[in-house]
Amino acid sequence: MLEVTAVEYLAEYRLHVQFSNGEQGIIDLSDSLWGPVFEPLRNLEMFQRCEVSPVIHTIRWENDADFAPEFLHEKMHAQRQTTLHRGQIADRQ
């Protein structure tokens, strides 16, 4: 079972996240903050106050918003691939 083991706020809506499988990386959640639970997190002061829940083992905020570890892990990999792809295109130009 995948769990989040550590989180660090970086800037804007980006977090550095570590997972129980040893993987880690940067996740930008700016496009995921919609709906009644997540919209309050658009307030950067609130977004910055994230933590790893010792109960549900993922990132949570004071308003009880949380993202499943699997969602965060997939998002990290997808964003990493997008970044690599953009870098390859830039190298060709």
C-alpha positions in Angstrom: 0.0 0.0 0.0 1.4 3.3 -1.1 1.7 6.0 1.6 3.1 9.6 1.8 6.0 9.7 4.3 7.0 13.3 4.0 5.9 16.6 2.5 7.6 20.0 2.1 6.0 23.1 0.7 8.2 24.7 -2.0 6.4 27.6 -3.7 3.0 28.5 -5.2 1.1 25.2 -5.3 4.2 22.9 -5.5 5.2 20.4 -2.9 8.1 18.0 -2.6 6.6 14.6 -1.6 8.2 11.4 -0.5 6.5 8.0 -0.8 6.8 4.8 1.1 8.2 3.0 -2.0 11.2 5.3 -1.8 10.2 7.6 -4.7 10.1 11.3 -4.3 9.5 14.4 -6.4 7.8 17.7 -7.0 4.1 17.8 -7.5 2.2 20.9 -8.7 -1.4 20.8 -7.5 -2.5 24.1 -9.0 -4.8 22.4 -11.5 -6.3 20.1 -8.8 -7.7 22.8 -6.4 -11.3 22.8 -7.5 -14.6 21.8 -5.8 -15.8 22.8 -2.3 -13.1 20.9 -0.4 -10.1 22.0 -2.4 -11.0 25.6 -3.5 -10.1 27.0 0.0 -6.5 25.7 -0.6 -6.1 28.3 -3.4 -5.3 30.6 -0.5 -1.5 30.1 -0.4 -1.3 30.7 3.4 -3.7 27.7 3.9 -2.1 25.6 1.2 1.3 26.0 2.8 0.1 24.5 6.1 0.0 20.9 4.7 1.2 17.9 6.7 1.3 14.2 6.5 -1.6 12.6 8.4 -0.4 9.9 10.8 -3.9 8.3 10.4 -4.5 8.3 6.6 -0.8 8.5 5.6 -1.2 11.2 2.9 -1.0 14.9 2.7 -3.9 16.7 4.5 -4.8 20.3 5.3 -6.5 21.9 8.3 -9.9 21.9 6.5 -9.6 18.0 6.2 -8.8 18.2 2.5 -6.6 15.4 1.3 -5.4 13.6 -1.8 -5.0 9.9 -2.2 -1.3 8.8 -2.3 -2.0 7.0 -5.6 -3.3 10.2 -7.1 -0.2 12.2 -5.9 2.1 9.5 -7.2 0.5 9.4 -10.6 0.5 13.2 -10.8 4.2 13.3 -9.9 5.1 10.8 -12.7 2.8 12.6 -15.3 4.3 16.0 -14.5 7.8 14.5 -14.7 7.1 13.0 -18.1 5.7 16.4 -19.3 8.8 18.2 -18.1 11.1 15.7 -19.8 9.2 15.9 -23.0 9.3 19.7 -23.0 13.1 19.5 -22.3 13.6 17.2 -25.3 11.6 19.6 -27.6 13.6 22.6 -26.3 16.9 20.7 -27.0 15.9 20.1 -30.6 15.2 23.8 -31.3 
